[in-house]
Amino acid sequence: ILAVNMGEGDGRIKAFLEKTPVDFPVLLDRDSAVAKSWKVRVLPTTMVLDPDNGIRYFAVGELDWSAPEIEKRLRALSVAR
């Protein structure tokens, strides 16, 4: 998992991470270059990539990661390789 914070200042993301700690890296996309290169226009956007950086799953908007249909889809992606 890699989170990308788009265009926010260091102070704001630091405060967020203090309230909501995560155990994965957070890339600070200060100038939105990453978002532009991946054509992300709506937040949150989720992409699941294969080892060759091909997009295997793409979702725009919030996801309930504990929902059975999301878990089923992600498990299917991990088995499909």
PDB file of N, CA, C and O in Angstrom:
ATOM      1  N   ILE A   1       0.851  -1.177   0.000  1.00  0.00           N
ATOM      2  CA  ILE A   1       0.000   0.000   0.000  1.00  0.00           C
ATOM      3  C   ILE A   1       0.890   1.231   0.000  1.00  0.00           C
ATOM      4  O   ILE A   1       1.868   1.317   0.743  1.00  0.00           O
ATOM      5  N   LEU A   2       0.532   2.167  -0.842  1.00  0.00           N
ATOM      6  CA  LEU A   2       1.177   3.475  -0.886  1.00  0.00           C
ATOM      7  C   LEU A   2       0.069   4.511  -0.947  1.00  0.00           C
ATOM      8  O   LEU A   2      -0.768   4.471  -1.849  1.00  0.00           O
ATOM      9  N   ALA A   3       0.055   5.421  -0.015  1.00  0.00           N
ATOM     10  CA  ALA A   3      -0.902   6.521  -0.046  1.00  0.00           C
ATOM     11  C   ALA A   3      -0.226   7.715  -0.705  1.00  0.00           C
ATOM     12  O   ALA A   3       0.973   7.936  -0.535  1.00  0.00           O
ATOM     13  N   VAL A   4      -1.002   8.477  -1.452  1.00  0.00           N
ATOM     14  CA  VAL A   4      -0.486   9.684  -2.084  1.00  0.00           C
ATOM     15  C   VAL A   4      -1.331  10.853  -1.600  1.00  0.00           C
ATOM     16  O   VAL A   4      -2.542  10.898  -1.819  1.00  0.00           O
ATOM     17  N   ASN A   5      -0.672  11.796  -0.938  1.00  0.00           N
ATOM     18  CA  ASN A   5      -1.345  13.007  -0.497  1.00  0.00           C
ATOM     19  C   ASN A   5      -1.114  14.062  -1.550  1.00  0.00           C
ATOM     20  O   ASN A   5       0.028  14.393  -1.870  1.00  0.00           O
ATOM     21  N   MET A   6      -2.201  14.593  -2.094  1.00  0.00           N
ATOM     22  CA  MET A   6      -2.086  15.488  -3.235  1.00  0.00           C
ATOM     23  C   MET A   6      -2.246  16.954  -2.840  1.00  0.00           C
ATOM     24  O   MET A   6      -3.319  17.379  -2.411  1.00  0.00           O
ATOM     25  N   GLY A   7      -1.170  17.715  -2.988  1.00  0.00           N
ATOM     26  CA  GLY A   7      -1.221  19.160  -2.918  1.00  0.00           C
ATOM     27  C   GLY A   7      -1.462  19.785  -1.553  1.00  0.00           C
ATOM     28  O   GLY A   7      -1.769  20.975  -1.483  1.00  0.00           O
ATOM     29  N   GLU A   8      -1.338  19.035  -0.473  1.00  0.00           N
ATOM     30  CA  GLU A   8      -1.531  19.634   0.848  1.00  0.00           C
ATOM     31  C   GLU A   8      -0.184  19.929   1.480  1.00  0.00           C
ATOM     32  O   GLU A   8       0.827  19.316   1.136  1.00  0.00           O
ATOM     33  N   GLY A   9      -0.183  20.864   2.397  1.00  0.00           N
ATOM     34  CA  GLY A   9       1.043  21.245   3.084  1.00  0.00           C
ATOM     35  C   GLY A   9       1.486  20.215   4.100  1.00  0.00           C
ATOM     36  O   GLY A   9       0.701  19.383   4.555  1.00  0.00           O
ATOM     37  N   ASP A  10       2.765  20.288   4.448  1.00  0.00           N
ATOM     38  CA  ASP A  10       3.343  19.339   5.402  1.00  0.00           C
ATOM     39  C   ASP A  10       2.603  19.331   6.732  1.00  0.00           C
ATOM     40  O   ASP A  10       2.373  18.268   7.308  1.00  0.00           O
ATOM     41  N   GLY A  11       2.225  20.521   7.228  1.00  0.00           N
ATOM     42  CA  GLY A  11       1.559  20.615   8.525  1.00  0.00           C
ATOM     43  C   GLY A  11       0.225  19.893   8.539  1.00  0.00           C
ATOM     44  O   GLY A  11      -0.112  19.217   9.512  1.00  0.00           O
ATOM     45  N   ARG A  12      -0.524  20.033   7.478  1.00  0.00           N
ATOM     46  CA  ARG A  12      -1.841  19.398   7.420  1.00  0.00           C
ATOM     47  C   ARG A  12      -1.740  17.868   7.372  1.00  0.00           C
ATOM     48  O   ARG A  12      -2.478  17.174   8.072  1.00  0.00           O
ATOM     49  N   ILE A  13      -0.831  17.347   6.549  1.00  0.00           N
ATOM     50  CA  ILE A  13      -0.689  15.888   6.471  1.00  0.00           C
ATOM     51  C   ILE A  13      -0.089  15.339   7.763  1.00  0.00           C
ATOM     52  O   ILE A  13      -0.449  14.245   8.197  1.00  0.00           O
ATOM     53  N   LYS A  14       0.818  16.087   8.375  1.00  0.00           N
ATOM     54  CA  LYS A  14       1.399  15.638   9.645  1.00  0.00           C
ATOM     55  C   LYS A  14       0.315  15.539  10.715  1.00  0.00           C
ATOM     56  O   LYS A  14       0.278  14.566  11.468  1.00  0.00           O
ATOM     57  N   ALA A  15      -0.563  16.532  10.791  1.00  0.00           N
ATOM     58  CA  ALA A  15      -1.657  16.503  11.771  1.00  0.00           C
ATOM     59  C   ALA A  15      -2.591  15.329  11.494  1.00  0.00           C
ATOM     60  O   ALA A  15      -3.026  14.650  12.424  1.00  0.00           O
ATOM     61  N   PHE A  16      -2.902  15.085  10.221  1.00  0.00           N
ATOM     62  CA  PHE A  16      -3.762  13.953   9.868  1.00  0.00           C
ATOM     63  C   PHE A  16      -3.133  12.637  10.309  1.00  0.00           C
ATOM     64  O   PHE A  16      -3.807  11.791  10.896  1.00  0.00           O
ATOM     65  N   LEU A  17      -1.836  12.460  10.026  1.00  0.00           N
ATOM     66  CA  LEU A  17      -1.169  11.203  10.357  1.00  0.00           C
ATOM     67  C   LEU A  17      -1.000  11.011  11.862  1.00  0.00           C
ATOM     68  O   LEU A  17      -0.908   9.879  12.335  1.00  0.00           O
ATOM     69  N   GLU A  18      -0.958  12.108  12.616  1.00  0.00           N
ATOM     70  CA  GLU A  18      -0.925  11.976  14.069  1.00  0.00           C
ATOM     71  C   GLU A  18      -2.259  11.466  14.590  1.00  0.00           C
ATOM     72  O   GLU A  18      -2.295  10.689  15.544  1.00  0.00           O
ATOM     73  N   LYS A  19      -3.359  11.896  13.971  1.00  0.00           N
ATOM     74  CA  LYS A  19      -4.696  11.448  14.375  1.00  0.00           C
ATOM     75  C   LYS A  19      -5.023  10.070  13.815  1.00  0.00           C
ATOM     76  O   LYS A  19      -5.715   9.274  14.450  1.00  0.00           O
ATOM     77  N   THR A  20      -4.519   9.803  12.625  1.00  0.00           N
ATOM     78  CA  THR A  20      -4.823   8.547  11.933  1.00  0.00           C
ATOM     79  C   THR A  20      -3.512   7.914  11.469  1.00  0.00           C
ATOM     80  O   THR A  20      -3.161   8.003  10.293  1.00  0.00           O
ATOM     81  N   PRO A  21      -2.790   7.274  12.389  1.00  0.00           N
ATOM     82  CA  PRO A  21      -1.510   6.685  11.987  1.00  0.00           C
ATOM     83  C   PRO A  21      -1.716   5.522  11.011  1.00  0.00           C
ATOM     84  O   PRO A  21      -2.680   4.765  11.125  1.00  0.00           O
ATOM     85  N   VAL A  22      -0.807   5.397  10.065  1.00  0.00           N
ATOM     86  CA  VAL A  22      -0.849   4.303   9.097  1.00  0.00           C
ATOM     87  C   VAL A  22       0.500   3.592   9.108  1.00  0.00           C
ATOM     88  O   VAL A  22       1.517   4.170   9.490  1.00  0.00           O
ATOM     89  N   ASP A  23       0.494   2.341   8.687  1.00  0.00           N
ATOM     90  CA  ASP A  23       1.743   1.582   8.676  1.00  0.00           C
ATOM     91  C   ASP A  23       2.235   1.329   7.252  1.00  0.00           C
ATOM     92  O   ASP A  23       2.801   0.279   6.948  1.00  0.00           O
ATOM     93  N   PHE A  24       2.004   2.317   6.389  1.00  0.00           N
ATOM     94  CA  PHE A  24       2.490   2.267   5.023  1.00  0.00           C
ATOM     95  C   PHE A  24       2.969   3.668   4.638  1.00  0.00           C
ATOM     96  O   PHE A  24       2.595   4.652   5.276  1.00  0.00           O
ATOM     97  N   PRO A  25       3.802   3.756   3.587  1.00  0.00           N
ATOM     98  CA  PRO A  25       4.347   5.061   3.213  1.00  0.00           C
ATOM     99  C   PRO A  25       3.291   6.006   2.644  1.00  0.00           C
ATOM    100  O   PRO A  25       2.311   5.584   2.030  1.00  0.00           O
ATOM    101  N   VAL A  26       3.524   7.296   2.868  1.00  0.00           N
ATOM    102  CA  VAL A  26       2.659   8.345   2.325  1.00  0.00           C
ATOM    103  C   VAL A  26       3.531   9.267   1.477  1.00  0.00           C
ATOM    104  O   VAL A  26       4.416   9.953   1.989  1.00  0.00           O
ATOM    105  N   LEU A  27       3.267   9.269   0.190  1.00  0.00           N
ATOM    106  CA  LEU A  27       3.989  10.134  -0.740  1.00  0.00           C
ATOM    107  C   LEU A  27       3.342  11.507  -0.723  1.00  0.00           C
ATOM    108  O   LEU A  27       2.123  11.618  -0.851  1.00  0.00           O
ATOM    109  N   LEU A  28       4.145  12.557  -0.567  1.00  0.00           N
ATOM    110  CA  LEU A  28       3.630  13.921  -0.593  1.00  0.00           C
ATOM    111  C   LEU A  28       3.762  14.457  -2.013  1.00  0.00           C
ATOM    112  O   LEU A  28       4.854  14.807  -2.460  1.00  0.00           O
ATOM    113  N   ASP A  29       2.642  14.515  -2.709  1.00  0.00           N
ATOM    114  CA  ASP A  29       2.596  14.982  -4.092  1.00  0.00           C
ATOM    115  C   ASP A  29       2.297  16.479  -4.083  1.00  0.00           C
ATOM    116  O   ASP A  29       1.203  16.909  -4.448  1.00  0.00           O
ATOM    117  N   ARG A  30       3.277  17.257  -3.664  1.00  0.00           N
ATOM    118  CA  ARG A  30       3.094  18.696  -3.429  1.00  0.00           C
ATOM    119  C   ARG A  30       2.647  19.466  -4.666  1.00  0.00           C
ATOM    120  O   ARG A  30       1.849  20.397  -4.556  1.00  0.00           O
ATOM    121  N   ASP A  31       3.141  19.098  -5.824  1.00  0.00           N
ATOM    122  CA  ASP A  31       2.796  19.843  -7.035  1.00  0.00           C
ATOM    123  C   ASP A  31       1.798  19.093  -7.925  1.00  0.00           C
ATOM    124  O   ASP A  31       1.566  19.483  -9.069  1.00  0.00           O
ATOM    125  N   SER A  32       1.219  18.030  -7.400  1.00  0.00           N
ATOM    126  CA  SER A  32       0.220  17.204  -8.103  1.00  0.00           C
ATOM    127  C   SER A  32       0.768  16.502  -9.339  1.00  0.00           C
ATOM    128  O   SER A  32      -0.007  16.094 -10.204  1.00  0.00           O
ATOM    129  N   ALA A  33       2.075  16.354  -9.440  1.00  0.00           N
ATOM    130  CA  ALA A  33       2.683  15.692 -10.596  1.00  0.00           C
ATOM    131  C   ALA A  33       2.280  14.221 -10.684  1.00  0.00           C
ATOM    132  O   ALA A  33       2.025  13.706 -11.773  1.00  0.00           O
ATOM    133  N   VAL A  34       2.223  13.555  -9.543  1.00  0.00           N
ATOM    134  CA  VAL A  34       1.836  12.141  -9.533  1.00  0.00           C
ATOM    135  C   VAL A  34       0.383  12.005  -9.977  1.00  0.00           C
ATOM    136  O   VAL A  34       0.059  11.165 -10.817  1.00  0.00           O
ATOM    137  N   ALA A  35      -0.485  12.830  -9.411  1.00  0.00           N
ATOM    138  CA  ALA A  35      -1.906  12.782  -9.781  1.00  0.00           C
ATOM    139  C   ALA A  35      -2.080  13.046 -11.274  1.00  0.00           C
ATOM    140  O   ALA A  35      -2.877  12.379 -11.934  1.00  0.00           O
ATOM    141  N   LYS A  36      -1.350  13.999 -11.799  1.00  0.00           N
ATOM    142  CA  LYS A  36      -1.457  14.306 -13.225  1.00  0.00           C
ATOM    143  C   LYS A  36      -0.980  13.139 -14.081  1.00  0.00           C
ATOM    144  O   LYS A  36      -1.617  12.795 -15.077  1.00  0.00           O
ATOM    145  N   SER A  37       0.130  12.536 -13.698  1.00  0.00           N
ATOM    146  CA  SER A  37       0.679  11.448 -14.516  1.00  0.00           C
ATOM    147  C   SER A  37      -0.223  10.212 -14.501  1.00  0.00           C
ATOM    148  O   SER A  37      -0.250   9.458 -15.473  1.00  0.00           O
ATOM    149  N   TRP A  38      -0.963   9.997 -13.406  1.00  0.00           N
ATOM    150  CA  TRP A  38      -1.888   8.861 -13.315  1.00  0.00           C
ATOM    151  C   TRP A  38      -3.315   9.272 -13.671  1.00  0.00           C
ATOM    152  O   TRP A  38      -4.237   8.462 -13.584  1.00  0.00           O
ATOM    153  N   LYS A  39      -3.496  10.536 -14.073  1.00  0.00           N
ATOM    154  CA  LYS A  39      -4.802  11.067 -14.485  1.00  0.00           C
ATOM    155  C   LYS A  39      -5.868  10.948 -13.390  1.00  0.00           C
ATOM    156  O   LYS A  39      -7.016  10.591 -13.653  1.00  0.00           O
ATOM    157  N   VAL A  40      -5.461  11.252 -12.172  1.00  0.00           N
ATOM    158  CA  VAL A  40      -6.386  11.253 -11.034  1.00  0.00           C
ATOM    159  C   VAL A  40      -6.991  12.639 -10.927  1.00  0.00           C
ATOM    160  O   VAL A  40      -6.277  13.636 -10.826  1.00  0.00           O
ATOM    161  N   ARG A  41      -8.328  12.692 -10.949  1.00  0.00           N
ATOM    162  CA  ARG A  41      -9.026  13.973 -10.880  1.00  0.00           C
ATOM    163  C   ARG A  41      -9.976  14.053  -9.695  1.00  0.00           C
ATOM    164  O   ARG A  41     -10.402  15.143  -9.314  1.00  0.00           O
ATOM    165  N   VAL A  42     -10.312  12.903  -9.105  1.00  0.00           N
ATOM    166  CA  VAL A  42     -11.250  12.836  -7.984  1.00  0.00           C
ATOM    167  C   VAL A  42     -10.569  12.113  -6.831  1.00  0.00           C
ATOM    168  O   VAL A  42      -9.866  11.124  -7.039  1.00  0.00           O
ATOM    169  N   LEU A  43     -10.777  12.606  -5.623  1.00  0.00           N
ATOM    170  CA  LEU A  43     -10.215  11.966  -4.437  1.00  0.00           C
ATOM    171  C   LEU A  43     -11.341  11.454  -3.546  1.00  0.00           C
ATOM    172  O   LEU A  43     -12.372  12.116  -3.431  1.00  0.00           O
ATOM    173  N   PRO A  44     -11.179  10.325  -2.929  1.00  0.00           N
ATOM    174  CA  PRO A  44     -10.067   9.400  -3.119  1.00  0.00           C
ATOM    175  C   PRO A  44     -10.217   8.577  -4.401  1.00  0.00           C
ATOM    176  O   PRO A  44     -11.323   8.320  -4.875  1.00  0.00           O
ATOM    177  N   THR A  45      -9.094   8.183  -4.932  1.00  0.00           N
ATOM    178  CA  THR A  45      -9.034   7.246  -6.051  1.00  0.00           C
ATOM    179  C   THR A  45      -8.152   6.086  -5.611  1.00  0.00           C
ATOM    180  O   THR A  45      -7.087   6.292  -5.029  1.00  0.00           O
ATOM    181  N   THR A  46      -8.592   4.890  -5.887  1.00  0.00           N
ATOM    182  CA  THR A  46      -7.852   3.693  -5.509  1.00  0.00           C
ATOM    183  C   THR A  46      -7.457   2.929  -6.757  1.00  0.00           C
ATOM    184  O   THR A  46      -8.270   2.718  -7.657  1.00  0.00           O
ATOM    185  N   MET A  47      -6.196   2.517  -6.801  1.00  0.00           N
ATOM    186  CA  MET A  47      -5.708   1.677  -7.886  1.00  0.00           C
ATOM    187  C   MET A  47      -4.956   0.507  -7.281  1.00  0.00           C
ATOM    188  O   MET A  47      -4.126   0.677  -6.387  1.00  0.00           O
ATOM    189  N   VAL A  48      -5.255  -0.666  -7.773  1.00  0.00           N
ATOM    190  CA  VAL A  48      -4.485  -1.855  -7.412  1.00  0.00           C
ATOM    191  C   VAL A  48      -3.666  -2.194  -8.646  1.00  0.00           C
ATOM    192  O   VAL A  48      -4.202  -2.402  -9.734  1.00  0.00           O
ATOM    193  N   LEU A  49      -2.349  -2.244  -8.450  1.00  0.00           N
ATOM    194  CA  LEU A  49      -1.429  -2.467  -9.562  1.00  0.00           C
ATOM    195  C   LEU A  49      -0.847  -3.870  -9.518  1.00  0.00           C
ATOM    196  O   LEU A  49      -0.709  -4.465  -8.449  1.00  0.00           O
ATOM    197  N   ASP A  50      -0.508  -4.391 -10.690  1.00  0.00           N
ATOM    198  CA  ASP A  50       0.207  -5.659 -10.750  1.00  0.00           C
ATOM    199  C   ASP A  50       1.709  -5.358 -10.687  1.00  0.00           C
ATOM    200  O   ASP A  50       2.096  -4.189 -10.667  1.00  0.00           O
ATOM    201  N   PRO A  51       2.552  -6.378 -10.655  1.00  0.00           N
ATOM    202  CA  PRO A  51       4.000  -6.133 -10.547  1.00  0.00           C
ATOM    203  C   PRO A  51       4.591  -5.305 -11.688  1.00  0.00           C
ATOM    204  O   PRO A  51       5.668  -4.728 -11.544  1.00  0.00           O
ATOM    205  N   ASP A  52       3.887  -5.247 -12.821  1.00  0.00           N
ATOM    206  CA  ASP A  52       4.372  -4.450 -13.952  1.00  0.00           C
ATOM    207  C   ASP A  52       3.744  -3.059 -13.998  1.00  0.00           C
ATOM    208  O   ASP A  52       3.827  -2.367 -15.013  1.00  0.00           O
ATOM    209  N   ASN A  53       3.109  -2.650 -12.881  1.00  0.00           N
ATOM    210  CA  ASN A  53       2.430  -1.357 -12.744  1.00  0.00           C
ATOM    211  C   ASN A  53       1.192  -1.219 -13.630  1.00  0.00           C
ATOM    212  O   ASN A  53       0.745  -0.105 -13.902  1.00  0.00           O
ATOM    213  N   GLY A  54       0.648  -2.327 -14.075  1.00  0.00           N
ATOM    214  CA  GLY A  54      -0.616  -2.292 -14.795  1.00  0.00           C
ATOM    215  C   GLY A  54      -1.759  -2.177 -13.801  1.00  0.00           C
ATOM    216  O   GLY A  54      -1.709  -2.774 -12.726  1.00  0.00           O
ATOM    217  N   ILE A  55      -2.775  -1.424 -14.144  1.00  0.00           N
ATOM    218  CA  ILE A  55      -3.907  -1.238 -13.230  1.00  0.00           C
ATOM    219  C   ILE A  55      -4.816  -2.463 -13.317  1.00  0.00           C
ATOM    220  O   ILE A  55      -5.347  -2.783 -14.381  1.00  0.00           O
ATOM    221  N   ARG A  56      -4.985  -3.142 -12.179  1.00  0.00           N
ATOM    222  CA  ARG A  56      -5.843  -4.323 -12.106  1.00  0.00           C
ATOM    223  C   ARG A  56      -7.216  -3.995 -11.534  1.00  0.00           C
ATOM    224  O   ARG A  56      -8.195  -4.684 -11.820  1.00  0.00           O
ATOM    225  N   TYR A  57      -7.283  -2.940 -10.725  1.00  0.00           N
ATOM    226  CA  TYR A  57      -8.549  -2.524 -10.120  1.00  0.00           C
ATOM    227  C   TYR A  57      -8.499  -1.015  -9.964  1.00  0.00           C
ATOM    228  O   TYR A  57      -7.469  -0.455  -9.589  1.00  0.00           O
ATOM    229  N   PHE A  58      -9.616  -0.357 -10.252  1.00  0.00           N
ATOM    230  CA  PHE A  58      -9.675   1.105 -10.218  1.00  0.00           C
ATOM    231  C   PHE A  58     -11.012   1.502  -9.611  1.00  0.00           C
ATOM    232  O   PHE A  58     -12.060   1.033 -10.055  1.00  0.00           O
ATOM    233  N   ALA A  59     -10.982   2.362  -8.604  1.00  0.00           N
ATOM    234  CA  ALA A  59     -12.223   2.823  -7.971  1.00  0.00           C
ATOM    235  C   ALA A  59     -12.095   4.300  -7.641  1.00  0.00           C
ATOM    236  O   ALA A  59     -11.059   4.755  -7.157  1.00  0.00           O
ATOM    237  N   VAL A  60     -13.161   5.042  -7.908  1.00  0.00           N
ATOM    238  CA  VAL A  60     -13.215   6.458  -7.577  1.00  0.00           C
ATOM    239  C   VAL A  60     -14.211   6.625  -6.443  1.00  0.00           C
ATOM    240  O   VAL A  60     -15.328   6.110  -6.511  1.00  0.00           O
ATOM    241  N   GLY A  61     -13.811   7.342  -5.402  1.00  0.00           N
ATOM    242  CA  GLY A  61     -14.671   7.550  -4.243  1.00  0.00           C
ATOM    243  C   GLY A  61     -14.270   6.651  -3.091  1.00  0.00           C
ATOM    244  O   GLY A  61     -13.369   5.820  -3.208  1.00  0.00           O
ATOM    245  N   GLU A  62     -14.949   6.834  -1.991  1.00  0.00           N
ATOM    246  CA  GLU A  62     -14.631   6.055  -0.793  1.00  0.00           C
ATOM    247  C   GLU A  62     -15.033   4.601  -0.965  1.00  0.00           C
ATOM    248  O   GLU A  62     -16.018   4.286  -1.632  1.00  0.00           O
ATOM    249  N   LEU A  63     -14.250   3.723  -0.351  1.00  0.00           N
ATOM    250  CA  LEU A  63     -14.536   2.293  -0.348  1.00  0.00           C
ATOM    251  C   LEU A  63     -14.673   1.812   1.077  1.00  0.00           C
ATOM    252  O   LEU A  63     -13.975   2.290   1.972  1.00  0.00           O
ATOM    253  N   ASP A  64     -15.559   0.880   1.287  1.00  0.00           N
ATOM    254  CA  ASP A  64     -15.640   0.187   2.573  1.00  0.00           C
ATOM    255  C   ASP A  64     -14.769  -1.054   2.433  1.00  0.00           C
ATOM    256  O   ASP A  64     -15.207  -2.084   1.922  1.00  0.00           O
ATOM    257  N   TRP A  65     -13.526  -0.937   2.897  1.00  0.00           N
ATOM    258  CA  TRP A  65     -12.552  -2.012   2.720  1.00  0.00           C
ATOM    259  C   TRP A  65     -12.953  -3.293   3.427  1.00  0.00           C
ATOM    260  O   TRP A  65     -12.412  -4.357   3.126  1.00  0.00           O
ATOM    261  N   SER A  66     -13.901  -3.211   4.369  1.00  0.00           N
ATOM    262  CA  SER A  66     -14.349  -4.420   5.063  1.00  0.00           C
ATOM    263  C   SER A  66     -15.568  -5.049   4.390  1.00  0.00           C
ATOM    264  O   SER A  66     -16.044  -6.093   4.837  1.00  0.00           O
ATOM    265  N   ALA A  67     -16.078  -4.434   3.327  1.00  0.00           N
ATOM    266  CA  ALA A  67     -17.247  -4.972   2.619  1.00  0.00           C
ATOM    267  C   ALA A  67     -16.881  -6.291   1.932  1.00  0.00           C
ATOM    268  O   ALA A  67     -15.820  -6.400   1.318  1.00  0.00           O
ATOM    269  N   PRO A  68     -17.748  -7.277   2.037  1.00  0.00           N
ATOM    270  CA  PRO A  68     -17.454  -8.587   1.439  1.00  0.00           C
ATOM    271  C   PRO A  68     -17.148  -8.523  -0.063  1.00  0.00           C
ATOM    272  O   PRO A  68     -16.283  -9.256  -0.540  1.00  0.00           O
ATOM    273  N   GLU A  69     -17.839  -7.662  -0.812  1.00  0.00           N
ATOM    274  CA  GLU A  69     -17.596  -7.608  -2.252  1.00  0.00           C
ATOM    275  C   GLU A  69     -16.210  -7.045  -2.587  1.00  0.00           C
ATOM    276  O   GLU A  69     -15.588  -7.461  -3.565  1.00  0.00           O
ATOM    277  N   ILE A  70     -15.735  -6.105  -1.778  1.00  0.00           N
ATOM    278  CA  ILE A  70     -14.378  -5.559  -1.988  1.00  0.00           C
ATOM    279  C   ILE A  70     -13.341  -6.622  -1.655  1.00  0.00           C
ATOM    280  O   ILE A  70     -12.397  -6.837  -2.416  1.00  0.00           O
ATOM    281  N   GLU A  71     -13.517  -7.280  -0.529  1.00  0.00           N
ATOM    282  CA  GLU A  71     -12.586  -8.341  -0.143  1.00  0.00           C
ATOM    283  C   GLU A  71     -12.552  -9.448  -1.195  1.00  0.00           C
ATOM    284  O   GLU A  71     -11.480  -9.945  -1.542  1.00  0.00           O
ATOM    285  N   LYS A  72     -13.710  -9.831  -1.695  1.00  0.00           N
ATOM    286  CA  LYS A  72     -13.790 -10.880  -2.711  1.00  0.00           C
ATOM    287  C   LYS A  72     -13.044 -10.464  -3.979  1.00  0.00           C
ATOM    288  O   LYS A  72     -12.311 -11.260  -4.566  1.00  0.00           O
ATOM    289  N   ARG A  73     -13.236  -9.221  -4.392  1.00  0.00           N
ATOM    290  CA  ARG A  73     -12.564  -8.741  -5.598  1.00  0.00           C
ATOM    291  C   ARG A  73     -11.044  -8.716  -5.427  1.00  0.00           C
ATOM    292  O   ARG A  73     -10.308  -9.122  -6.327  1.00  0.00           O
ATOM    293  N   LEU A  74     -10.575  -8.238  -4.266  1.00  0.00           N
ATOM    294  CA  LEU A  74      -9.129  -8.183  -4.032  1.00  0.00           C
ATOM    295  C   LEU A  74      -8.527  -9.578  -3.940  1.00  0.00           C
ATOM    296  O   LEU A  74      -7.432  -9.817  -4.449  1.00  0.00           O
ATOM    297  N   ARG A  75      -9.233 -10.494  -3.297  1.00  0.00           N
ATOM    298  CA  ARG A  75      -8.736 -11.876  -3.230  1.00  0.00           C
ATOM    299  C   ARG A  75      -8.652 -12.489  -4.630  1.00  0.00           C
ATOM    300  O   ARG A  75      -7.693 -13.196  -4.940  1.00  0.00           O
ATOM    301  N   ALA A  76      -9.639 -12.224  -5.462  1.00  0.00           N
ATOM    302  CA  ALA A  76      -9.628 -12.741  -6.828  1.00  0.00           C
ATOM    303  C   ALA A  76      -8.428 -12.194  -7.606  1.00  0.00           C
ATOM    304  O   ALA A  76      -7.820 -12.910  -8.402  1.00  0.00           O
ATOM    305  N   LEU A  77      -8.098 -10.944  -7.376  1.00  0.00           N
ATOM    306  CA  LEU A  77      -6.926 -10.357  -8.056  1.00  0.00           C
ATOM    307  C   LEU A  77      -5.641 -11.030  -7.618  1.00  0.00           C
ATOM    308  O   LEU A  77      -4.750 -11.258  -8.435  1.00  0.00           O
ATOM    309  N   SER A  78      -5.535 -11.352  -6.337  1.00  0.00           N
ATOM    310  CA  SER A  78      -4.291 -11.965  -5.838  1.00  0.00           C
ATOM    311  C   SER A  78      -4.145 -13.396  -6.341  1.00  0.00           C
ATOM    312  O   SER A  78      -3.023 -13.875  -6.508  1.00  0.00           O
ATOM    313  N   VAL A  79      -5.243 -14.080  -6.582  1.00  0.00           N
ATOM    314  CA  VAL A  79      -5.192 -15.459  -7.080  1.00  0.00           C
ATOM    315  C   VAL A  79      -4.975 -15.480  -8.583  1.00  0.00           C
ATOM    316  O   VAL A  79      -4.375 -16.422  -9.100  1.00  0.00           O
ATOM    317  N   ALA A  80      -5.440 -14.480  -9.288  1.00  0.00           N
ATOM    318  CA  ALA A  80      -5.383 -14.444 -10.752  1.00  0.00           C
ATOM    319  C   ALA A  80      -3.963 -14.383 -11.293  1.00  0.00           C
ATOM    320  O   ALA A  80      -3.751 -14.704 -12.462  1.00  0.00           O
ATOM    321  N   ARG A  81      -3.012 -13.996 -10.515  1.00  0.00           N
ATOM    322  CA  ARG A  81      -1.626 -13.881 -10.993  1.00  0.00           C
ATOM    323  C   ARG A  81      -1.087 -15.225 -11.210  1.00  0.00           C
ATOM    324  O   ARG A  81       0.067 -15.370 -11.613  1.00  0.00           O
TER     325      ARG A  81
END
